[in-house]
Amino acid sequence: MVTPKSSIKTLKLNTGALIPQVGLGTWRSSEEEGYNAVLAALKDGYRHIDTARCYGNEEPVGRAINDFMKQSGVQRSDLFVTTKLWCTEFKDPKAALERSLKRLHLDYVDLLLMHWPLAMKSGEGLFPRNADGSRKLLPFEEWSYIDTYKAMQPLIDLNLAKAIGISNYNIPKIQALLADKGVTVKPACLQVELHPYLPQQELVDFCKAHDIVVEAYSPLGSSGAPLLKEKVINEIGEKYGVSAATVIISWAVARGTVVLPKSINPVRVSSNRKIIPLSEADMDAINGIQKTTSRRFVCPDWGIDIFNSDGHFKPMN
């Protein structure tokens, strides 16, 4: 049996700041669940919390963070808090972030991510739709994800965000972003879905080559968590006397990525930050899972081929 290490490693962003390699994801957490999970995580030793405008839980997440700081004496500078700019807030990221900060009861976030590389018509809720039910997306020529990113850049000098980054981008979109002359701040992070069914090694390698830290959301999969039942992963877990979740999170950390497991169960929250060393053979075995099972769990109905399109979007066939 291997005793998992509970201390959390960090990676250095291209800003010079350190980001804890294991953080708590809060997607699909209700207000009470979000508050309790964040408070339990921080008390257990987590220092990295990830939320978003569209999760609808910034207020309870922020309340938990502030309650923890008051109770523990831990300083704000010892925490790493991420939120995300939603697709309808593209024209005024400053006002959007100020609203998020008000909900979070914080003066700044450590990282602000553009949640998706697209823009939706503002003023009609978070998920505006046309009469036929399709998403109200703005044409790329009218407003692009590059425009949104450039509008986010001043937030750093305003001390509202210590760093900015992107989410759900592919390589062509990152290349288009980096090639734009108006982009003067390199993204500090890319957050995407990553797990043994969807390792996206080429994307991870590309980002590392460009000094962009990669974060893994939905690292344990979703939809009944079939990853946790994978034979290879469970055999490795049995060998070391740890859970399948610990094996997967340890694999993600060993790859040099940040990993954001989500749980509202205090016991699982605690176990999810404990890492074990994996052998090269273990890593090879886990990396080989995608050869027989390749799957993406998070694929919203945008009406565009967002994950496989080039720098511009192409209509779905």
N, C-alpha and C positions, 0 to 999 in steps of 0.2 A: 504493500500500500504506500502511496505517495501522499504526503501531507501538503495540501494546496497552500500556496502563498497568498496571504490576504492583503499584503501591501500592493498598491496599484502603481505600475510603472507609468512613465510619461513619455511623450514624444515632443520634439521641439517644432513649433510652427515656423513658417518663414518670417514671422514677425519677431521671433525670438522668445515668444511666450511658450510655456509648457502646457500641454493638454493631457489630462489623465487618459490612459489607454482604455479604461473601462468606465463607462458612464451609465446612468440610468435613463432609458428611454421612457417616454410618457404617453406615446400614442395610444389612443383608445382607452384612456383612463378617465373615469368620471371625476367630478370635482372632489368628492370625499375620498375616492380611491387614489386620485393623484396626490392629494395632500398627505394621506397616510403613507403612501409608498415613498414619496420624496423624503418625508421626515424620517422614516425608518431607514432609508438608504443613507442619509447623511449621518445619522446616529451610528450606523454600522461602519462608517469610514469612507463612503463615496464622497467625492469632491467634484463630480462632473454630472450635471443635470441637463438633459436635452428636452426642450419643449418646442411649441410652434403656435403661431396665431390660430391656424385652422384646427388645432387639437381642441380648442375651447377650454383649456385648463390652465392658462397662464396665471390666472388669479390664485387658485389654490396652490399651484406649484410655487409661486412667489411667496405666498403666505407661509408655506412650509419652510422655505429657505430662510425667511426672516425670523420665524419662530425658532428655528434651529440656531441661528446666529445669536439670538438673545439668550437662549438656554445654555449654549455651549461656550460662548466667548470666541468661537471661531470667526475670523475676520473675512469680510467679503473678498479680499485679495487672495484668500486661500481656496476659493471656490471657482469653478469654471461653469458658466451658465450660457447655454445656447438657445436662441429662438430663431424663428424663420419668418421671412417676409412672404406674405401670401400673394397669389397670382393676380388678385384684384387691386393690390396696393402698389402697383408698379410705378405710378407717376409721382408719388410723393413718399418715398421710403422713410424720410425723416419723420413726417407726421405719423406714419404707421408704426415706426419703432418707438416713438414717444408714447403712443397708445399702449404698445406692448410693455414698455417699461413702467407705465402707470399701473397696469394690471399686475405686473411682477413685483411692484414696490421696490424697484431697483433703479440706480442711477445710470447703469450701463450694463450691456451684456458683453461677455468675452468673445462671443462669435455670433454674427448674424448671417444666416444662410438665405439665399434665394431658393425657395422651396421647390419650384419647378421652372424649367426654362421656357416659360410661356406667359402670356398675359391674357386675362379675361376681363370682360367689360365690368367696370367698377360701378358701384352704386346700386347693385341688385343682389346683395347678399354674397356669401362666400362661393356659391356654386351656380352662377347665372346660366340659364339655358334658353335656347331659342324655342320657338313655338313647336318645332318638330322634336324637341327633347335633346338636341345636340348642345354641346357646350358653346357658350358665347365667347369664342376665342378671337382675339384681335389678329388680323393678318400680319404675318412676319414683316411685311413691307411697311406697315403702319406703326408697329412697335415690336421690338425684338427683345430677347433676353439680354442681349448686349446693352441695349438702352437702359434696361432695369439695373444691370450691374454697374454701369457708369454712374447712375443716379445714387447708388449705394456708397460709392467711394468717399464722398465728403463726410460720411457719418463717423469715420475714424478720427478726423481732425476735430470734429465736434465733441469727441469723447463720449459718444453714445454707444459705440461698438469698438472693442479693442481690435477686432479682426473681422473681415467679411469673407464669405465663401459661397459655394454653390452646392446644389443638390440635384440628383437625377439627371446629370449631364452624361453624355458619351464623349468619346475622344474627338470626333469632328467638331462638336460644339465647344469643347474646351480649346481646341486649336483656333477656332474662329474667334473666340473671346480673347485669347492671348495675342492674336494677330491684329486686333483693332487698336489703332493709334490712340484712341481715347481711353483705353484701359491702362491706367498707371499703377494700379494696385493689384498685384497677383493674388488670386484666390488663396487663402490660407488652407482651406479644406474643401474636399468634395465628399458629400455624404450620399451614399447609394446603397441599394440592397445588396448584401454580400453574405454568402453562406456556402457550405459545401455543394449545394445544388446549383449555385450561381456564384462561383468564385471570382469571375471577371478579372483574371490574372493580367491580361493585356492592359486593361484600364488601370489597375493598381500599379503596374510597372511604369506606365506612361506618367502617372501622377508623381510617383517617386522620382522619376527622371526630371520632373519640372518643379520639384520641391513643394508639392501640394500633398498634405496629409489626407489620407483616405479614411473615412468613417463608415462603419457597417451598421445599417439599420436592418431590422428584422433578422438578426444573426442566427436565431433559432428556427427561422422559417415561420410559418403561420398555418392557418387552416387545419387545425388538429395536430400541428407540430410533428409531421411525419419524419422530420430529420432526427428527432429524438428516439425514433424506433429503428434507425439505420443499424444494420448488423455490424458493420465495420466500426462505427462510432461506439456502440455498446461493448464490443469486444475490447476496444482500447480502454474504455471506462472500467470494465471489470478487471483488466490487467493492473490498473493503478488504484482501484478501489474508489473511483469517483463517478459522478453522474455523467450522462451523455451531454448535458448542458455544459458542464465544466470542460469536457473534451472539446466541444465546438468553440467555446469562448477562448480556451487556451490556444486552439488552432488559429483563431483570428488574431490574437495578440502576437503569436509567433510569426505571423505574416507581416507584422509591422503596421497593422491597421488599428484604428480606434474601434471599439466595439460597444454597441449600445443595447444590451438586452433589456427587455421590459418585463416587469412582473409587479403585481400588486400584493403578492404573498411575501410577507417579511422574511420567511425562511429561505425562499428562493432568491429574493433580493440579496440576501447575505451570501448565499452560496455562489451566486453569479459573478461575484467579484474575485473569487478565489481561483487562482491560475496554477496549472502544473506544467512542468517542462515536458515537451513531447520529443520523441526521437525522430530522426530523419525518416525512418521507416513508418512511423506513425503519420507524419506529415504526408508522405507519399500515398499512404493508404487512404487518407481523408481526401487528398487532392484527386484521387482516382474515382471518387464517388460520382462526379459529374459525367463520367464516361458512360454510365448506365442510367443516371437520372439527372436531367437538367430541367430546372424549373424556376420561374419567377413568380413570387407570391403577390407582389404589389404591382398592379398594372391597371391604373384607373382608365375609365372610358373617356379619353380625351378626344377621340375622333381623329387623332393623328398618330403616326408611327414615331412616338417620341423617343423611344430607346434605340431605334435602328436608323433613324433618318440622319442625313448629313447636317451641315451647319444650318441650312434652311429646312423647314418642315415640308414633308410630302404628304398629301392626303392619303388616307387609308384606302386600299382597294376594296 
